[in-house]
């Protein structure tokens, strides 16, 4: 399992490097949605979901949870999406549901971010079209920034909190 965690950490570095190198947002979305998040959701999260110590957290978990409660960084992107939907923009396809996940499980926190990221990604895939950018001016850049900020926070949380805990649970 440590090899899986190392692979996921390495993929995080790939994602961050893609942002730094200004790789196409569609390439980043493809990597996150088709490669990285499925690996977490199908291999890592089910392996730890039922562990009794899951609620203990890693060294930065309290910091990240406090940030979520105090700053609510998901609110801005959710409002941006809501404004688009009010203009008639198509809503994203439903995100998959998993047997191992319930709202009391601490894994619901990263999964909320996966779901929000998916919703933003679906909108970006439509908005990348210049004709759509004429209909929804400025929304592509706003959501692209939202997506990058979400992923950067998400990666910091997983590397500093969740993956540290997973190493303890799976060793």
Steps between C-alpha positions, in 0.01 A plus 500: 500500500794734555578465130147621423542801729832584338341474156218732607746751646700485178182564301434803722838636397415436136175696538676793667770497233231499229357819651845659519575408140158632394398171342157509337223489757342213307818293543504574871132410533556175312788402727312588819163353400611191308827404671552651843161521672391152384816356658414665831132407485543140386820394677591723795175629649323160512806354677476750787129590503403254772807541720413595858789746529405694187365788707834570671651687205852593405718785623328776303139375506380743765657790312329406175164434667521837675575668169192337347280613786641853519557586135258265320711499181244289312233769524644724226523228236153374592361851455675537165345174381157597632510829307583307184212260558263792553599623151397164354842332496474117504567335835774241537430130493452340839815392680528127580389373840705248695390230744784582738399866536248655735461854633645408843819362347788752496566397140187695412716816523743417218212344307306828517803660336515226237134562424538879483810460285303276265222755474745781420686273254179418314422871467854575379475230233203687357637850556831426326307546174544864386133515394396409854737762639310761297174388658650480850773766496760482776367177650770279349783690670314522832431127507849415380638695798246335731606157375870567550447645848279207599757246381789678671315502835385143447853377430636680807231336716559153365879521519506667843211323667321214330795314348696528826209339681461233230866404543433436869178310439641277228842419650 
